[in-house]
Amino acid sequence: MQNIYLQDYSIFLDDVWEEWNNFIQKGHYSKLVVLVDENTKTYCLPLLLKNSVHQNWQVIEIPSGEQHKTLSTCELIWAALMDADIDRKALMVNLGGGVIGDMGGFCASTYKRGIDFVQFPTTLLAQVDASIGGKLGIDFHKVKNSIGVFKNPKAVFIFTDFLQTLSARELRSGFAEIIKHSLIADTAEWERVKSISLLEKTDWMKFIYSSLLVKQRIVEFDPFEKGLRKALNFGHTVGHAVESYFLETNSPLLHGEAIAIGMIAETYLSHRQAELSTKQLQEVTSYLLQLYGGVPVPTHVYEDLLGLMAKDKKNEYQQINFSLIQPIGSVHVNKIADKQAIIESLNYYNQMVKAITD
Amino acid sequence: MQNIYLQDYSIFLDDVWEEWNNFIQKGHYSKLVVLVDENTKTYCLPLLLKNSVHQNWQVIEIPSGEQHKTLSTCELIWAALMDADIDRKALMVNLGGGVIGDMGGFCASTYKRGIDFVQFPTTLLAQVDASIGGKLGIDFHKVKNSIGVFKNPKAVFIFTDFLQTLSARELRSGFAEIIKHSLIADTAEWERVKSISLLEKTDWMKFIYSSLLVKQRIVEFDPFEKGLRKALNFGHTVGHAVESYFLETNSPLLHGEAIAIGMIAETYLSHRQAELSTKQLQEVTSYLLQLYGGVPVPTHVYEDLLGLMAKDKKNEYQQINFSLIQPIGSVHVNKIADKQAIIESLNYYNQMVKAITD
């Protein structure tokens, strides 16, 4: 598989170890600090260590899960870096999913005003989503990614063998971003994507590659999210709010599961506000529902969800901002939907869920 | 007075209001968020508001002082931004000394992954030091500026009338950076600087301007502190450690007061390690001592100070790094001094203090 070369770093795919060892030898790093959680420590770290020529490692472990993507965990990471006397010539290696990548990248970018870091994404979600874009950060006051910076890693290494350590549920969560990339920018890919039913049997590399190309095209056009890049937000205005809400319950959703709900609601908005055809609305809804099942969104939390959406970073001048598709494969940014329309979209989602579960 | 044009922003000097109003009108900001402490709120904010055409202000107040340059204060600032629904089109206006500028800039750079900010430095120290260099951050685990980012403001406005609100002690603290800039890079300026004895009667604008030119020259050559920029660290390896130590006592020192101690110790090291002449050592020592008096550094804290110095960001490969002068007006970076030499330099400082106070 080809590598992907972006403006100031590269994404190495598949057979990554030779490139990785070249990278660290050229870097002359004083130390490699690897950030892991209890899962990647067990399932991924041994592989990384075995395949690396560098010997001077420092391991920092944090608890897994979005609920730990907080300032308190950053404090643990910064303190660990300081206690180990990590200097500015060190390299931080983020070995994990989106939480590790976003938070580890943020900590590296702010420790002593910034040390080098690389991403070793171990989940499908992180491989297709977090590899491009330079978005780093943490959740704050229940708002996702509300504190952070834009900064690119020195390199990304996508080793698909790590995907074998994932549960079916995690795989499905990551697949949501692949679906999104096809819906906003690649009709042919959507045709291939929607034919997938057995995720465990899928050869992911070619889907990851196509998906990264979509994201690359959009991000290079608009690195700081001033305009076009908001296209990537499809499904995320509603999805992030739903994710934040469920995070506080006893049955939190994975990111992609929340985004799948968001994509159904926002496909409805695409139909209502941007004239997406009924046929395409049904096509997207039914594929997402059969894959993600249907967790209802309780009516009594609609107001809270609207409040969370109002706090989304991408809003300007106090309006709630959406990226909508019309037709499948093309996207329109800076679409406004009012409260009534958003509530309708959530009702639509709940009705569809009811229809398949009754 | 001329303005100073840097790579991606400008510093406006003296008669700043017209430039300021042009700036905000061009920016089309959704809101101006001004960060103040109890002092600048009383003495500087009314002037800023009176002279601004923009009407949509949000004021955030934090307590003054280096002891509040912490992550907890950042949390207050981020929460205030979030509670006021500040969006990415807002401008943050940091109205205060170094703490406000460094911490406000850091919070702006990380809120929603970065909003625009400008600096209105109100102290002499901030006007000559924090206006150039893009260094933002906070203290963490007792190590100064150990968490932060490099990011330039959109503009800096230096209004010297604000200096009239300063105490003699604060003025003297800021003057230390002017002294430093002359010692490392401008012999002729050092001759002018050392003739100053009555700080209150000084016309600061020309000294600020010369001092900024020195800093500009160095920073533009090395924006991310990879090499030459460490020149600016003269006096700061020892000075920062001394400042951190006194911060925990009942009689904390102002930044410039600690840097004055650091400059005496490091001028001694310049003599010992880099062959600065005895005459120049005496010249620097006696000027700094007569101006800053002499607070002794207790012998029993030497070990703690060495520990703090070992944690300085600019160290690499676990050695303590100094920037030394030889002769006055030129500087040498990446000089190493061992523990024994550093202790000698502190002893030298204490002996000189004893000589003038006995």
Interface residues (C-beta under 8 A of the other chain):
Chain A: S30 L71 E75 W78 A79 M82 D85 D87 R88 K89 S109 T110 Y111 K112 R113 G114 K135 L136 G137 F140 H141 V143 N145 S146 I147 G148 V149 F150 F224 E225 A310 K311 K313 K314 N315 E316 Y317 Q318
Chain B: S30 L71 E75 W78 A79 M82 D85 D87 R88 K89 S109 T110 Y111 K112 R113 G114 K135 L136 G137 F140 H141 V143 N145 S146 I147 G148 V149 F150 F224 E225 A310 K311 K313 K314 N315 E316 Y317 Q318
